[in-house]
Amino acid sequence: MSYSDETDAMSGTRKRTYHLLVTTALGLFEQGMLPTVSELAAHAGVSRATAYRYFPTQSDLISATVDASLAPIIAWKPVAEDNTQQRIQKLLNLAYPQMFKHEGALRGALQVSLQQWAKERQSSEYTEKRFIRGHRKEILLKVIEPLKAQYPEEMWDKVIKAFSLIYGSEVFLVMKDIWKMDDQQVIDMTQWMAKAILNQAKSDFPTDND
């Protein structure tokens, strides 16, 4: 369920409280914090019981904040007439400025995912609810839809998996942390990589239209 779907199903008071908690969490993430549900309750000025009703686990909290930060991207719909090159270009131009705006929350989500993986490796009895990162597949399926009518599954399956490496917050760790790129350079690089992916795919699977 998306952030807008979640809030639309709530009453006025519940919606305001939910919005308060999510907004507070986003602010804490941007300060470099990784709040627990109890810590969020303290910062938002609500009881722990109230916060836990909305977010039973930290994974639920992370999922809600990520969905809120990515809401415009999740709601994105491509222009029907656009080809895959145009769709990925428009998606990256929309997505990365939004992701940069909420970089703290997205980095926090990456951190939680890595911590949970490590805990599972350390103990077979680890039972905490996993943070499941979603939306990437369904969004990229919209991008590669035009390819399905022209190319075999082997081709567009490679393209969508390659696109998944250039669309997402993991890019921050390489482009920004290692290569010290600024925001616009990250966007330009992912656009260049998207073109390279498509050009290689079309070269590997030529059609009469190429």
C-alpha positions as CSV (number, residue, x, y, z in Angstrom):
1,M,0.0,0.0,0.0
2,S,1.4,3.4,-1.0
3,Y,1.7,6.4,1.3
4,S,-1.3,8.1,-0.2
5,D,-3.4,4.9,-0.1
6,E,-2.4,4.5,3.6
7,T,-3.5,8.0,4.6
8,D,-6.6,8.0,2.4
9,A,-7.9,5.0,4.5
10,M,-7.5,6.9,7.8
11,S,-9.9,9.2,9.7
12,G,-8.9,12.8,10.2
13,T,-7.3,12.4,13.6
14,R,-5.4,9.2,12.7
15,K,-4.3,10.8,9.4
16,R,-2.9,13.8,11.3
17,T,-1.0,11.6,13.8
18,Y,0.4,9.4,11.0
19,H,1.5,12.5,9.1
20,L,3.1,13.9,12.2
21,L,5.0,10.7,12.9
22,V,6.2,10.3,9.3
23,T,7.2,14.0,9.0
24,T,9.1,13.7,12.3
25,A,10.9,10.6,11.1
26,L,11.9,12.2,7.8
27,G,13.4,15.1,9.7
28,L,15.3,12.8,12.0
29,F,16.7,10.8,9.1
30,E,17.9,14.0,7.5
31,Q,19.8,14.7,10.7
32,G,21.6,11.4,10.3
33,M,19.6,9.6,12.9
34,L,18.1,6.1,12.6
35,P,15.3,6.3,15.1
36,T,13.6,3.4,16.8
37,V,9.8,3.6,17.1
38,S,10.3,4.6,20.8
39,E,12.7,7.4,19.9
40,L,10.3,8.6,17.2
41,A,7.5,8.8,19.7
42,A,9.6,11.0,22.0
43,H,10.6,13.4,19.2
44,A,7.0,13.6,17.9
45,G,5.5,14.2,21.4
46,V,3.2,11.2,21.4
47,S,3.1,8.1,23.6
48,R,5.1,5.0,22.7
49,A,1.8,3.1,22.6
50,T,0.5,5.5,20.0
51,A,3.6,5.2,17.8
52,Y,3.6,1.4,18.0
53,R,0.0,1.3,16.9
54,Y,1.1,2.9,13.6
55,F,4.5,1.2,13.4
56,P,4.8,-2.1,15.2
57,T,8.4,-2.5,14.1
58,Q,11.2,-0.4,12.9
59,S,10.8,-2.0,9.5
60,D,7.2,-0.7,9.3
61,L,8.5,2.8,10.2
62,I,11.2,2.6,7.5
63,S,8.8,1.4,4.9
64,A,6.4,4.3,5.7
65,T,9.0,7.0,5.5
66,V,10.5,5.6,2.3
67,D,7.0,5.4,0.7
68,A,6.3,9.0,1.8
69,S,9.6,10.3,0.4
70,L,9.1,8.5,-2.9
71,A,5.4,9.2,-3.3
72,P,5.7,11.3,-6.5
73,I,7.9,8.6,-8.1
74,I,5.6,5.8,-7.1
75,A,2.7,7.7,-8.6
76,W,4.6,8.3,-11.9
77,K,2.9,7.2,-15.1
78,P,4.8,7.3,-18.4
79,V,3.4,8.9,-21.5
80,A,1.9,6.1,-23.6
81,E,3.6,7.2,-26.8
82,D,7.1,7.4,-25.2
83,N,9.6,4.7,-26.0
84,T,11.8,3.1,-23.4
85,Q,14.7,5.6,-23.9
86,Q,12.3,8.5,-23.3
87,R,10.7,6.8,-20.3
88,I,13.9,6.0,-18.5
89,Q,15.2,9.6,-19.1
90,K,12.0,11.1,-17.7
91,L,12.0,8.7,-14.7
92,L,15.6,9.5,-13.8
93,N,15.0,13.2,-14.1
94,L,12.0,12.9,-11.8
95,A,13.4,10.4,-9.4
96,Y,16.8,11.6,-8.4
97,P,15.9,15.1,-7.3
98,Q,13.2,13.6,-5.1
99,M,15.7,11.0,-3.7
100,F,18.3,13.7,-3.1
101,K,15.6,15.6,-1.1
102,H,15.1,12.7,1.2
103,E,18.6,11.2,1.0
104,G,18.7,10.7,4.8
105,A,15.7,8.4,4.8
106,L,16.9,6.4,1.9
107,R,20.4,5.9,3.4
108,G,18.7,4.9,6.6
109,A,16.7,2.3,4.8
110,L,19.9,0.9,3.3
111,Q,21.5,0.8,6.7
112,V,18.6,-1.1,8.3
113,S,18.6,-3.6,5.4
114,L,22.3,-4.3,5.9
115,Q,21.9,-4.6,9.7
116,Q,19.1,-7.1,9.4
117,W,21.1,-9.1,6.9
118,A,24.0,-9.2,9.3
119,K,21.8,-10.2,12.3
120,E,20.3,-13.0,10.2
121,R,23.7,-14.3,9.4
122,Q,24.7,-14.2,13.0
123,S,21.7,-16.1,14.4
124,S,19.2,-18.5,12.9
125,E,16.8,-17.4,15.6
126,Y,16.6,-13.8,14.4
127,T,12.8,-13.2,13.9
128,E,12.5,-9.4,13.5
129,K,10.3,-8.4,10.6
130,R,12.5,-7.7,7.6
131,F,12.4,-4.4,5.8
132,I,11.2,-5.2,2.3
133,R,12.3,-2.7,-0.3
134,G,9.7,-2.5,-3.0
135,H,8.4,-0.5,-6.0
136,R,11.5,-0.7,-8.1
137,K,10.3,-3.6,-10.2
138,E,6.8,-2.3,-10.8
139,I,8.2,1.2,-11.8
140,L,10.8,-0.2,-14.1
141,L,8.2,-2.5,-15.7
142,K,6.5,0.6,-16.9
143,V,9.7,1.8,-18.4
144,I,10.5,-1.3,-20.4
145,E,6.9,-2.0,-21.6
146,P,7.6,-0.8,-25.2
147,L,10.4,-3.3,-25.5
148,K,8.1,-6.2,-24.8
149,A,6.4,-5.8,-28.2
150,Q,9.6,-5.7,-30.2
151,Y,12.2,-7.9,-28.4
152,P,12.4,-11.3,-26.8
153,E,12.1,-11.7,-23.0
154,E,15.8,-12.4,-22.8
155,M,16.5,-8.9,-24.0
156,W,14.1,-6.9,-21.9
157,D,14.8,-9.0,-18.8
158,K,18.4,-8.0,-19.1
159,V,17.5,-4.3,-19.6
160,I,15.2,-4.1,-16.6
161,K,17.8,-5.8,-14.3
162,A,20.5,-3.4,-15.6
163,F,18.2,-0.4,-15.1
164,S,17.7,-1.5,-11.5
165,L,21.4,-0.9,-10.9
166,I,21.2,2.8,-12.0
167,Y,17.8,3.6,-10.5
168,G,17.9,3.5,-6.7
169,S,19.6,4.9,-3.6
170,E,22.5,2.4,-3.8
171,V,23.9,4.7,-6.5
172,F,24.6,7.3,-3.8
173,L,27.2,4.9,-2.2
174,V,29.2,4.7,-5.4
175,M,28.7,8.0,-7.2
176,K,28.6,10.3,-4.2
177,D,30.6,8.6,-1.5
178,I,33.4,7.1,-3.7
179,W,33.5,9.4,-6.7
180,K,32.3,12.6,-4.8
181,M,29.9,13.5,-7.6
182,D,27.4,16.3,-7.0
183,D,23.6,15.7,-7.6
184,Q,23.6,16.8,-11.2
185,Q,26.6,14.7,-12.1
186,V,24.8,11.7,-10.6
187,I,21.8,12.3,-12.8
188,D,24.0,12.9,-15.9
189,M,25.9,9.7,-15.3
190,T,22.8,7.5,-14.8
191,Q,21.3,9.0,-18.0
192,W,24.5,8.1,-19.9
193,M,24.5,4.6,-18.4
194,A,20.8,4.1,-19.4
195,K,21.6,4.9,-23.0
196,A,24.6,2.5,-23.0
197,I,22.4,-0.3,-21.6
198,L,19.8,0.2,-24.3
199,N,22.4,0.5,-27.1
200,Q,24.1,-2.7,-26.0
201,A,20.8,-4.5,-25.7
202,K,19.7,-3.5,-29.2
203,S,23.1,-4.4,-30.6
204,D,22.8,-7.9,-29.0
205,F,19.2,-8.4,-30.2
206,P,18.8,-6.6,-33.6
207,T,15.4,-6.3,-35.3
208,D,14.3,-5.1,-38.7
209,N,13.3,-1.8,-37.1
210,D,16.9,-1.1,-35.7
